[in-house]
Amino acid sequence: MIDDGTLVWRDMGRHTILACGDFLPENTGDPAVLYAYRQQVAETILQGEQLLATITIPPDADVEQMTEGRHPCQQRLAFEELLAHYLSLRNLRAMAETDAAIALRGGQRQVDAFIGGLPFDLTAAQARVVDEILGDLRNPHPMMRLVQGDVGSGKTVVAAIACLKAIACGVQVAIMAPTEILAEQHWRNFCAWFQPLGIEPAWLSGSQKASARRQALEAIADGSAGLVVDTHALFQEGVEFKRLALVVIDEQHRFGVHQRMA
């Protein structure tokens, strides 16, 4: 088992060393830096044989080191996991940058007017995140961004600014919440913000009358509904968007992976 594992480890090591060179921070392009970086990673990866032996045949280890997480094999496992996670994320981002998306380069006048009309000033953190999101929306590649913050920190208004920019560029936005109660709360908030701007958010709910739901579905299909709020039912059969370009998912951890990626 150890021999087999060692062979696999060596094979993985070669591929990982090569991959690390492709994902240097800011990719310096300096051959000397690249060589030194690969050597450093190689020295750590090639300790895999000792690590496998340690896992398969527990040695006489320093108990204090093990309990405090300072044992070299524990640190090696932590490095392995972090490196794999880092490379996988960089790979996903690189793949996303090969896909095409609608570049939303307009709407700045509406965004500035909206921010100026708020009864409060954006915090420094909100302003920074807004600038980053608007910058992503201007790119012709998909955006996958997670906005984190405590309850009441102002994440919803940040989402509203992004939604407004998209709508001002002539595309549709969907807001997906995990429950109908939360979805209705978002719909009411966005109505208060957007109705004065001439934007009527559409609302889909399982409790709607058939006529109201039919009208909402028609508005979504013909594109007259620029903003649509609902639960995951937004992406079920019968809901057809004309030009959907931005999806905001609230409490995304409460949805399944396939629901979030739909």
N, C-alpha and C positions, 0 to 999 in steps of 0.2 A: 504493500500500500504506500509506503514511504517513497519507494522508487518511482511508482506510477505518478504519485503526487508531485515529485520533484520534476519529472519530465514535463508535466503540465505547467508547473510553475515557471520553468525556464521558458517554455513557449509563450506564456502570458507575459513574462518579463520582457522578451524581445519586442513584442507588440506594444507594450506599455511605454517602453523607453522611446520608441519611435513616435508614439502618439504624443508624449509629453512635449517633444520638440515642436509639434504643430500648435500647441496651445500655450505657448509662453505668454505671460502677461504682456499685453501691448505688442507682442511679437517683434522683438528687437531687430531681427534680421542679421545680427552680428554673429558670425560663425564661432568666434571665441566664446561668447556668452552662451550660445546654443550648445556648444560642446561641453562646457563646464556644467550647464544645467542637466544635460543628459547623463553625465558622469555621476553627478550627485544623486539623481534619481536611480541610476543603475546600481550604485553601491547599496542603496536601501532595498531595492527590489531583489537583488541577488542574495540577500539575507534570508530569502524565502525558504531555502532548504533547511536552515537551522530552525526557522519558525515552524515548519511542518513537522519536524522531528519533535519539537517541544509540545505541539498539540497532540501528536499521536502517542508519544511516550513521555508522560509527565516527568520532568527531571526534579532533582532536589533544588527547588527554587527558594529564593528569599521570600518568606511569607509576608514580611512587612512591605517589601516592594510590590508584591502582587496585590495586597489589600489597598495600597495607596495608588495603584495604577501606574507605578513607575518602572515596572519590569520591561526590559527591552522588547520582549515579544508582544506585550500588551500595546506598547507604543507603536510597534510595527503594524499590528492589526488596525489600530486607529488611523495610521497613515494610509494604509491600504484602502480603508473605507472612504476616507476623505478624498483621496486621489481619484478613486473610481467615481465618486459622486461629482467631483469637480469636472472631470473629463466628460461625463455623461451630459451634464448641464451645458458645457461648452459645445458639445456635439449637437445637442438639441437646438441651441441658439444658432449655430452655423447652418443647420438644416432649415430652420425657419427663415433665415435670411436669403435662402434660394427660392422661397415661395413668393408669389406676387400678391399684393393687397392694394386696395384703393388708397392712394396718397391724399390725405385730407389737408390741403394747404390753405384753404380759405377760412372764413369765419372769425378772424381775429377781432374785427370790429364788434361783432355781437358778444364775443367773450369778454372783451374789455368793458363793454357797456353793462353786462350782467354783473361782473365783479364790482364795478363802480357803484351799482345800485344796491348791493347787499347792505344790510343794516349793521354790518361788522366788517372789520378788516381781516383778511386772511392772515393766519400765522405764518411765520417764516417757513415752517415745515410744510404747510399747505401750499404756499407759493412755490416752493422748490419742487414738490411732487407734481403740481399742475404744469410747471414748465417742462418737466421731464416727460409727462404723458403727452402733452401737446407736441413736443418734439418727436416722440415716437409715432404719433398719428400722421405727421407730415411725411414719414418715410414710406416708400412703396413696398414695405414688407410687413408681415403680421406682427402685432404687438401682444406679448403675454406678460402682464405686469400685475404683481400682487401688492395691494395697498394695505398696510397693517396699521392699527392704531387702537387706542382704548375706546370704550364706549363714550360717545360725546366729543371725540377729538376732531370731528369734522370731515370724516371720510365721504359722507353723502354729498356734500357740496362740491368736493373735488370731482366726484363722479358726474355731478350735474354739469360742471364746466366742460368736461370731456364730451358729454352727450350733446351739449349745445353746439360745440364746435362741429361735431359730426353732422348734426341736423342742418346747421348753416351751410354745410358743404353739399347738401342735397341727398344725403343717404339716411338710412334708417338705423335706429338704435333699439336694442332689446335689453330690458332690465329683468333679471331672473332672481327671485327670492325663494327661500326654501319652504315658506308657508304662505297660505293665502292672506293671513292676517298681516304679515310683514310686507307682502306684495301690495296690499291695499294701502298700507301706511306710506310706502314709497310713492304710490300713485298720487296720493293726496299731497304729499310734499312737492312732487314735481309739477302737479297742477298749479299749486300756489306760486311756484317759481316761473313756470313756462307759459301759463295762460295769458299773463300780461304781455308776453312777447308774441302772442298770436300762435302759439304752439299748443295743440290739444293732445295731451297724452292719452293713448288708448289703454283700456283696461280689459283684461280677459279674466274671467272667473267661472268656476264651475257652478256658482250660484246665480249666474246671470240668466235673464230671460232669453229665450231663443232668438227673439228679434234683436235684442241688444248685442248678443254675441255675433249674430250674422252681420250686423252693421260693422262691428269691430273687425271681423275677419275680412270684410270687403275693403275696409280702409287700409288694412295691413297689406292686402294683396295688390291694391292699386297704388300704394306708396303715399297716400295722403296722410297716413298715420306715421309721423316721423319718429315717435317714441312709443314703445309698447312695453307694458309691465305685466308680469304674470309669474307663475311658478315654472317648474320644468315642463309644464304642459305647452309652453311656447314652442317646443320642438317636437311636438307630436303631429300625427297626420291631421291635415285640415288647416294647418296654419302655414300660409305661404307668404313670404316676404318678397317685395319687389326688388329692394336693393339694401339688404342688411349689411352693415359694415362694422358695427361696434356692438359688443355684448358685454354688459356689466353683470357680474355674478356676485350677489351679496351672500356672505357667510359661505363661501365656496367649499369649505371643508365639510359641509353638510350634504353635499352632492357627491354622487359617484364619479369616478374618473371619466367614464364614457359620457355621462350627462354633461360634465364640464367641457368636454372636448367636442360635443355635438355641434 
